[in-house]
Amino acid sequence: MSQHPWEVEVQEIARAMTSENPPLLIDCREPSEVVTASIDGTLNIPMGEISARLPELEAHDERDIVVMCHHGVRSLQVVAFLREAGFEDPRSLAGGIDRWSLEIDASVPRY
């Protein structure tokens, strides 16, 4: 069960990523972290660039937005910012890429 109402479980996103209407999965980690471990199909927008890149995200306003980071702390902060900016229901990937590696895809390196 998710710890925060804005979080979504890794299993739910793994299923959604293969659906007809996959969510926009934003990785808010720094590029150096993304090089270490990443999930195919994600859009890397480092946390510090989110506000400057809002117009880019508005082009995806018909899609569900899920934000991920290493463990889920930064992504919750980005979700709060996106909600303040008027995005309808962005959510944070509970446990981040670390939990994704543990529960979904062990080929994703842990760090």
Secondary structure, 3 states (H helix, E strand, C coil): CCCCCCEECHHHHHHHCCCCCCCEEEECCCHHHHHHCCCCCCEECCHHHCHHHHHHHHCCCCCCEEEECCCCHHHHHHHHHHHHCCCCCCEEECCHHHHHHHHCCCCCCCC
